[in-house]
Amino acid sequence: MRVNAYAAPAAGQPLAPTTIERREVGANDVLIAIEYAGICHSDIHTGNGDWGPQPFPVVPGHEIVGTVTEVGAEVTRHRVGDRVGVGCMVGSCGECASCLRGDEQYCATGMIGTYAATDVDGTTTQGGYSTHVVVDAGFVLAVPDGLDPAAAAPLLCAGITMYTPLRRWGAGPGTKVAIVGLGGLGHMGVKIASALGAEVTVLSQSLKKQEDGLRLGADDYRATSDPDTFEALAGTFDLIVNTVSAPVDLDAYLGLLAVDGTLVNVGAPAEPLSLHAMTLIGARRNFAGSMIGGIALTQEMLDFCAEHGIVSEVEVIRAEQVNEAYERVLASDVRYRFVIDASTLA
């Protein structure tokens, strides 16, 4: 079937309306009528070619919520009429050690990204800035009742990106957690860490969003532009999650960790990062990275968010506003996630 979409025609070019071909629904596939698609900074990086050459034209979008309209003959997990979600990946080998332990995002042969990747049939995957998508049922998530579909869409990337390190490194009662940056990722980190029971501090360049941070669940909010912040909070945190996609002074942030504390990068700056080994050695500190989460953990995250009433703070836009939204994301002029109303593509 041919469906309406918005695509990046070439690196750095404005997105434009187009039509794309969706594959026939196979035995293990699900056809989803897309309702909402979140805008992630990764979409912009891809469209600009920041992460290398891309198979243009590319339809971005990996924060997808919609309704099942058709299922393949062998699909048992989803039924027509179900509200479902699709995140950053739509396939993996299913056989390697990573896949077998539920970490499909680290598939040894490479997970299949929701867009700009090579699908099993050799075609290029196209994302959620469209009216419909066909996805392997094993990579389709159930969106619990009670979650607003527009505000739930960013959970499929921003939500799981923050939930994974918070769960893996033990955020909970009795732990002190810092979230670096209060943007699309950071605001979800504050909500989730607070719901997990941790004591949460936001570390942001300025105090401009302090009121928001405290409203979202932070216990403290500090400006990193103030040198006194790093002196006052030295050796404080068990876990710091850095959401910033730009170079930061790793030694300064590592110095905020307690003994055995961990700094986890989820932001992905294009430039290399450097640190002094003694910053780690001197307090048995850890520096780690984390990328989204496996399918089972993503479903756990959605269920957790439903239980605690957690969704993203969103601004819903029409499809033709996407280029303006990109400019506003780059200018940090969104609180805190843009979501495209896919009905405006019809």
Rosetta blueprint (number, residue, H / E / L):
1 M L
2 R E
3 V E
4 N E
5 A E
6 Y E
7 A E
8 A E
9 P L
10 A L
11 A L
12 G L
13 Q L
14 P L
15 L L
16 A E
17 P E
18 T E
19 T E
20 I E
21 E E
22 R L
23 R L
24 E L
25 V L
26 G L
27 A L
28 N L
29 D E
30 V E
31 L E
32 I E
33 A E
34 I E
35 E E
36 Y E
37 A E
38 G E
39 I L
40 C L
41 H H
42 S H
43 D H
44 I H
45 H H
46 T H
47 G H
48 N H
49 G L
50 D L
51 W L
52 G L
53 P L
54 Q L
55 P L
56 F L
57 P L
58 V E
59 V L
60 P L
61 G L
62 H L
63 E L
64 I E
65 V E
66 G E
67 T E
68 V E
69 T E
70 E E
71 V E
72 G L
73 A L
74 E L
75 V L
76 T L
77 R L
78 H L
79 R L
80 V L
81 G L
82 D L
83 R E
84 V E
85 G E
86 V E
87 G L
88 C L
89 M E
90 V E
91 G E
92 S L
93 C L
94 G L
95 E L
96 C L
97 A H
98 S H
99 C H
100 L H
101 R L
102 G L
103 D L
104 E H
105 Q H
106 Y H
107 C L
108 A L
109 T L
110 G L
111 M L
112 I E
113 G E
114 T L
115 Y L
116 A L
117 A L
118 T E
119 D L
120 V L
121 D L
122 G L
123 T L
124 T E
125 T L
126 Q L
127 G L
128 G L
129 Y L
130 S E
131 T L
132 H E
133 V E
134 V E
135 V E
136 D E
137 A H
138 G H
139 F H
140 V L
141 L E
142 A E
143 V L
144 P L
145 D L
146 G L
147 L L
148 D L
149 P H
150 A H
151 A H
152 A H
153 A H
154 P H
155 L H
156 L H
157 C L
158 A H
159 G H
160 I H
161 T H
162 M H
163 Y H
164 T H
165 P H
166 L H
167 R H
168 R H
169 W L
170 G L
171 A L
172 G L
173 P L
174 G L
175 T L
176 K E
177 V E
178 A E
179 I E
180 V E
181 G L
182 L L
183 G L
184 G H
185 L H
186 G H
187 H H
188 M H
189 G H
190 V H
191 K H
192 I H
193 A H
194 S H
195 A H
196 L H
197 G L
198 A L
199 E E
200 V E
201 T E
202 V E
203 L E
204 S E
205 Q L
206 S L
207 L L
208 K L
209 K L
210 Q H
211 E H
212 D H
213 G H
214 L H
215 R H
216 L H
217 G L
218 A L
219 D L
220 D E
221 Y E
222 R E
223 A E
224 T L
225 S L
226 D L
227 P H
228 D H
229 T H
230 F H
231 E H
232 A H
233 L L
234 A L
235 G L
236 T L
237 F E
238 D E
239 L E
240 I E
241 V E
242 N E
243 T L
244 V L
245 S L
246 A L
247 P L
248 V L
249 D L
250 L H
251 D H
252 A H
253 Y H
254 L H
255 G L
256 L L
257 L E
258 A E
259 V E
260 D E
261 G E
262 T E
263 L E
264 V E
265 N E
266 V L
267 G L
268 A L
269 P L
270 A L
271 E L
272 P L
273 L L
274 S L
275 L L
276 H L
277 A H
278 M H
279 T H
280 L H
281 I H
282 G L
283 A L
284 R L
285 R L
286 N E
287 F E
288 A E
289 G E
290 S L
291 M L
292 I L
293 G L
294 G L
295 I H
296 A H
297 L H
298 T H
299 Q H
300 E H
301 M H
302 L H
303 D H
304 F H
305 C H
306 A H
307 E H
308 H H
309 G L
310 I L
311 V L
312 S L
313 E L
314 V E
315 E E
316 V E
317 I E
318 R L
319 A H
320 E H
321 Q H
322 V H
323 N H
324 E H
325 A H
326 Y H
327 E H
328 R H
329 V H
330 L H
331 A L
332 S L
333 D L
334 V L
335 R L
336 Y L
337 R E
338 F E
339 V E
340 I E
341 D E
342 A H
343 S H
344 T H
345 L H
346 A L
